[in-house]
Amino acid sequence: MATRKAIVAPRKRVQVEGASAPSYFASGSDKEDLRFVSTGCMVIDEALGGGAVLGRTINIVGDKSAGKTLLAMELCANFLKTYPNGWARYAESEAAFDQLYAAALGIPVDKILFNGGDQPIETVEQLYDDMVLHLDKHKGKPGLYIIDSLDALSDEAEMGREFNEGSYGGAKPKAIGKMFRMLIGRMEEQGVLFVVVSQIRDKLNVTFGETKTRSGGRALDFYATQIMWLQEIKKEKRTIDGIDRIVGIEVEAYVKKNKVGLPFRRARYPVLFGYGIDDLTSGVQWLVDNKREQFLADLGLSKSGYKVKLINLRNRGGPEVAELRAKLTSIIHAEWAKIETTFLPQSKKY
């Protein structure tokens, strides 16, 4: 198989003075054989090891209203921006997606292939058929396929039963495992990023250890390259003219599995209603939290007033915001790598 070229803009290789550890494992290091797609948030990208990866599977798990679909949509927008000749498919099984709302956020819905009423995605078998259809249709082009959500899918065995007829629920996990076995190699060969959105579930009768899970069996645990859990931390509130409103939420992303970077990394970021992920605030906050305040002056910001200034910049938009985003991304990329490399062994075993 030919070596694939990175789709992201070339980044300067991070050099950490005095360190001889394998810098590949630092999230900020360059991995030229992988094609990353940005999540739209620089701190999430670094926690993932560079972003989501074409040809691989990423599983986004989270509680209600934690921004799972939003993150999938931002991945979609960044994929289409980086790969204008690629294709993006959003397969919805929850019947809850609002295209007008997504368009209001700036998501290019006119370039995304949605399933209509004549293309229901209700079972794992229908998902498999739909994926094969699009893989065949778009051969030779990079792609992104989103299923939202895996939990809402049934299987043919269950759909063939009466509602009050008992079921052990074992057919769906088997079908999911079969789907991955038959398609995982093909998705890698064609360079298709598979985004699986999962709802959170409570483990019954569990009083210690992990109390949360998601449905679908163990197949995703093995086949997914990256598994990321989202959790709402708090509500974001603003006061204008003496009136209080909740304007968003703060979310923490926890990378539970990562085969292209170090696992168990966390990223916090605000999600603003009507805007999406506030990557600028999350990036500057990361600098403050990690004792990198000296970079704020280079960005024209101060520790005490950066939140207000970022709000004003965000409302104006334009080239100034794009320039700030580029500078901030470069700084976080380098500083994240320095921190991670500090914790790595300083020599190779073999």
C-alpha positions in Angstrom: 0.0 0.0 0.0 1.4 3.4 -1.0 2.4 5.8 1.7 -0.3 8.5 2.1 0.5 12.2 2.4 -0.7 14.3 5.3 -3.7 16.4 4.5 -3.0 19.0 7.2 -0.9 22.0 6.5 2.8 21.1 7.2 3.8 21.9 10.7 7.3 22.6 11.9 8.8 19.5 13.6 8.9 20.0 17.3 12.4 19.9 18.7 12.7 19.5 22.5 16.1 20.6 23.8 18.0 17.9 25.6 15.4 15.1 25.0 16.2 12.0 23.0 12.9 10.2 23.8 10.8 9.0 20.8 9.0 12.2 20.1 6.3 10.3 18.0 4.4 9.8 21.3 4.3 13.5 22.1 0.9 14.7 20.8 2.5 17.7 19.1 5.0 15.6 17.0 4.7 15.2 13.3 3.3 11.9 11.9 3.8 12.3 8.2 2.3 8.9 7.4 -1.1 9.8 9.0 -3.7 12.1 7.5 -5.3 14.1 10.3 -8.6 15.9 10.2 -9.1 18.7 12.8 -12.0 18.6 15.2 -12.2 22.4 15.1 -10.6 22.7 18.5 -6.8 22.8 18.9 -6.7 21.3 22.4 -8.9 18.4 21.3 -6.6 17.8 18.3 -3.6 17.7 20.6 -5.3 15.3 23.1 -6.1 13.0 20.1 -2.5 13.1 18.9 -3.2 15.4 16.0 -6.9 15.0 15.3 -9.0 12.3 13.9 -7.3 10.1 11.2 -8.5 9.2 7.7 -8.8 5.5 7.2 -9.5 4.9 10.9 -12.5 4.9 13.2 -13.2 7.4 16.0 -15.9 6.7 18.6 -17.4 9.8 20.3 -19.3 8.8 23.4 -21.2 11.2 25.7 -24.2 12.0 27.8 -27.2 14.0 26.5 -26.5 17.5 25.2 -22.7 17.1 25.6 -22.0 18.2 22.0 -21.5 14.8 20.4 -23.3 15.7 17.2 -21.7 19.1 17.2 -18.2 17.6 17.3 -19.0 15.3 14.5 -20.3 18.2 12.4 -17.2 20.3 13.1 -15.1 17.3 12.0 -17.2 17.2 8.8 -16.8 21.0 8.2 -13.0 20.7 8.6 -12.8 17.6 6.5 -14.6 19.3 3.6 -12.5 22.5 4.0 -9.3 20.4 3.8 -10.5 18.0 1.2 -12.9 19.9 -1.2 -12.9 17.0 -3.6 -13.8 14.5 -0.9 -17.2 13.3 0.1 -19.1 13.4 3.5 -22.0 11.2 4.5 -24.1 11.8 7.6 -26.2 8.8 8.4 -28.8 9.6 11.0 -30.7 7.0 13.0 -32.2 9.2 15.7 -34.5 11.3 13.6 -33.4 14.4 15.6 -30.9 16.3 13.4 -31.9 19.8 12.3 -30.2 20.8 9.1 -31.3 24.4 9.4 -29.7 24.6 12.8 -26.5 23.1 11.5 -26.5 25.6 8.6 -27.0 28.5 11.0 -23.7 27.3 12.7 -21.9 27.6 9.4 -21.8 23.8 8.7 -21.7 23.3 4.9 -24.9 21.1 4.8 -25.2 21.5 1.0 -22.0 19.4 0.7 -23.1 16.7 3.1 -25.0 13.6 1.9 -27.9 13.1 4.3 -30.3 10.2 4.3 -33.9 11.1 3.5 -37.2 9.3 4.2 -36.5 6.9 1.3 -33.1 6.0 2.8 -33.8 4.9 6.4 -30.9 3.8 8.5 -32.6 1.7 11.2 -30.6 -1.4 11.4 -26.9 -2.4 11.4 -27.5 -4.3 8.2 -28.9 -1.1 6.5 -25.8 0.8 7.8 -23.5 -1.8 6.2 -25.4 -1.6 2.9 -25.3 2.2 2.9 -21.5 2.2 3.7 -20.8 -0.2 0.9 -22.9 1.9 -1.5 -20.9 5.1 -0.7 -17.6 3.3 -0.7 -18.4 1.9 -4.2 -19.8 5.2 -5.4 -16.8 7.3 -4.3 -13.8 5.1 -5.1 -10.6 6.9 -5.3 -11.8 9.9 -3.2 -11.2 10.5 0.5 -14.3 10.4 2.6 -15.9 10.8 6.0 -18.9 8.7 7.1 -20.8 9.6 10.3 -23.4 7.3 12.0 -25.4 9.2 14.7 -26.0 7.2 16.7 -25.0 3.6 16.9 -27.2 3.1 19.9 -30.4 4.0 18.0 -29.8 1.2 15.5 -31.6 -2.1 15.7 -30.9 -5.3 13.8 -33.0 -7.4 11.4 -33.5 -10.1 13.9 -35.1 -7.6 16.4 -37.1 -5.8 13.7 -38.6 -9.1 12.7 -40.0 -9.8 16.2 -43.2 -8.6 17.7 -42.8 -5.8 20.3 -43.8 -8.0 23.2 -41.6 -10.9 22.0 -38.5 -11.6 24.1 -35.0 -11.1 22.9 -31.6 -11.6 24.4 -30.2 -8.7 22.3 -27.2 -10.6 21.1 -27.7 -10.2 17.4 -26.8 -6.5 17.2 -23.3 -6.8 18.7 -22.6 -9.7 16.4 -23.8 -7.7 13.4 -21.6 -4.7 14.4 -18.5 -7.0 14.7 -19.2 -8.5 11.3 -19.6 -5.1 9.8 -16.2 -4.0 11.0 -14.5 -7.2 9.9 -15.8 -6.8 6.4 -15.2 -3.0 6.0 -12.4 -1.9 8.3 -9.6 -2.8 5.7 -11.5 -1.2 2.9 -12.1 2.1 4.7 -8.4 2.3 5.5 -7.4 1.6 1.9 -9.8 4.2 0.5 -9.0 6.8 3.2 -12.4 7.0 4.8 -12.8 8.4 8.4 -15.6 6.6 10.2 -17.1 8.6 13.0 -19.3 6.6 15.3 -21.5 8.6 17.8 -22.6 6.7 20.9 -24.9 7.5 23.7 -23.9 6.8 27.3 -25.5 4.0 29.3 -25.5 3.1 33.0 -24.1 -0.2 34.0 -26.7 -2.0 36.0 -25.9 -3.3 39.5 -22.4 -1.8 39.4 -21.2 0.0 42.6 -17.4 0.3 41.9 -15.2 0.8 38.9 -16.6 2.3 35.7 -20.4 2.8 36.1 -21.0 4.0 32.5 -20.9 2.1 29.2 -22.3 2.3 25.7 -24.3 -0.3 23.7 -23.1 -2.3 20.8 -20.8 -4.9 22.4 -17.0 -5.0 22.3 -16.3 -4.5 18.6 -15.8 -0.8 18.9 -13.4 -1.2 21.7 -11.1 -3.2 19.4 -11.6 -1.6 16.0 -11.7 2.1 17.0 -8.4 3.9 16.8 -9.6 6.6 19.1 -12.4 6.6 21.7 -13.3 9.9 23.3 -15.9 10.4 26.1 -17.5 13.8 26.5 -18.9 15.1 29.7 -20.6 18.4 30.5 -18.7 20.2 33.4 -20.8 23.3 33.9 -23.1 25.8 32.3 -21.7 29.0 30.8 -23.7 32.1 31.8 -23.5 35.8 30.7 -25.2 38.9 31.9 -26.1 41.7 29.5 -28.0 44.8 30.6 -28.9 43.1 33.9 -30.3 40.0 32.2 -28.8 36.6 32.8 -28.8 33.8 30.2 -27.1 30.5 29.8 -25.1 30.8 26.6 -23.3 27.5 26.5 -21.7 24.7 28.4 -18.2 23.7 29.3 -17.3 20.2 28.1 -14.4 17.9 29.0 -13.2 15.4 26.4 -11.4 12.3 27.8 -9.5 10.2 25.3 -9.9 6.7 26.7 -8.2 4.9 23.8 -5.6 6.2 21.3 -3.5 4.2 18.8 -1.9 7.3 17.2 -0.9 9.1 20.4 -0.9 8.9 24.1 -4.2 7.8 25.7 -5.9 9.2 28.8 -5.4 12.8 27.8 -8.1 15.4 28.6 -9.2 18.6 26.9 -11.7 21.2 28.2 -13.5 23.6 26.0 -16.6 25.8 25.9 -19.5 25.1 23.5 -21.4 28.3 22.7 -25.0 28.1 21.5 -25.3 29.4 18.0 -21.6 29.2 17.4 -20.1 25.8 18.2 -16.8 25.0 20.0 -15.0 28.1 21.2 -11.5 27.0 20.3 -9.9 30.4 21.0 -11.1 30.5 24.6 -10.2 26.9 25.2 -6.7 27.4 23.7 -5.9 30.5 25.8 -7.3 28.9 28.9 -5.0 25.9 28.3 -2.0 28.3 28.2 -3.1 29.8 31.6 -3.8 26.4 33.2 -0.4 25.0 32.1 1.6 28.0 33.3 2.3 29.4 29.8 1.0 33.0 30.4 4.2 34.4 28.9 2.7 33.7 25.4 -0.4 35.8 26.0 1.5 39.1 25.3 2.6 37.6 21.9 -1.1 37.1 21.2 -2.0 40.6 22.2 -3.9 39.3 25.3 -3.7 39.7 29.1 -4.5 37.1 31.8 -7.1 39.4 33.4 -8.8 40.6 30.2 -8.5 37.9 27.6 -12.1 36.6 28.0 -13.7 39.9 27.2 -11.3 40.6 24.3 -12.0 37.2 22.8 -15.7 37.8 22.9 -15.3 41.0 21.0 -12.9 39.4 18.5 -15.3 36.5 18.0 -18.2 38.9 17.4 -16.3 40.8 14.7 -14.8 37.8 13.0 -12.7 38.2 9.9 -8.9 38.0 9.2 -7.9 39.1 12.8 -9.6 36.1 14.3 -8.0 33.8 11.7 -4.6 35.2 12.4 -5.0 34.8 16.1 -6.2 31.2 15.7 -3.2 30.4 13.5 -0.7 31.8 16.1 -2.5 30.2 19.0 -2.5 26.8 17.3 1.2 27.0 16.6 2.0 27.8 20.2 -0.2 25.1 21.7 1.2 22.6 19.2 4.8 23.2 20.3 4.1 23.6 24.0 1.9 20.5 24.2 4.8 18.5 22.7 7.3 19.9 25.2 5.1 18.9 28.1 4.4 15.4 26.8 8.0 14.8 26.0 9.0 15.8 29.6 7.1 12.8 30.9 8.5 10.3 28.3 11.5 8.0 29.0 14.6 9.7 27.6 16.0 6.7 25.8 14.6 3.8 23.7 14.5 0.3 25.0 15.6 -1.3 21.8 
